[in-house]
């Protein structure tokens, strides 16, 4: 047992449920309970609960909070209403992605950032040193915050049965405060699966009470605990980027297809000039979707080839249970990025046939209305 690994408030609950625990981003986390494919299909067909308490949360408050965030993030924070969420990026001056995140406007001058678990320390250093927080105060509330994602077509029914308000009124990428199973929560209509659902932020000490209530009260809806393995296949089918695989500090947002969260018109921000240089010249590589036309799994780091020459590299790959295909994401040189292009993936020394396809691989079913 690696004693250096951190544990979420739900560690004991995972062990009791028979989860297979693995190291992930410095945490000991459940990779699966009953099996990745079965858990994946549970989320697509019914509803699943994910422990995502390993994610980091930073709050910034004060009259200078908005200006600080405008400098640090690529999206336009000023466009956010109170009660609204925004997907965004932290970038280095050279345009490399420090992290991807969700940004919550809690009040006029108060915001929360949710960042990736493996990046908490790096991100904290970045946000507190890369831009002057004049008239604003940062707080790292990661260890005091629990987070449970409830995802799937029956998520609204499960959370709604336990909530003290009509959660059907919460729009996509919006949130409300209330109680769920008697626990004070920030109820956010967001997720990482392509299904409708919620992410429930609670005090760390209340996480287990909420988890048990969701699994108990959700039994009629077919709820089940879901591990990181199915979380990965679900997000891959949606072409959602995973930090450390598909995006990192060597990645420009425009290469990754994330130009939609880069808003140069808002004014100066970290990485703006470098990103705009890439926009003017056109990215030399692009993150694309691949479907294996031979039965093989394209894994992270496998070379992508064309006529014997390397043209790129696989960043994520797996069997997609909902699409019944072997799928992957890869960076390839821009001339080979068009949908329909036939390429090869080098799998353990053998080139296997693949084709560039349109993404997402599976249609989104989030409620955007």
PyMOL commands that set and color helices and strands:
alter all, ss='L'
color gray80, all
select helices_A, chain A and resi 11-16+36-45+65-72+77-79+117-129+155-162+167-169+204-217+219-221+228-237+259-261+264-266+272-281+334-336
alter helices_A, ss='H'
color red, helices_A
select strands_A, chain A and resi 20-24+27-32+48-51+56-61+85-91+97-107+110-115+137-140+145-151+175-180+183-188+197-203+224-226+285-292+303-306+309-320+325-333+342-347+350-357
alter strands_A, ss='S'
color yellow, strands_A
deselect
rebuild
show_as cartoon
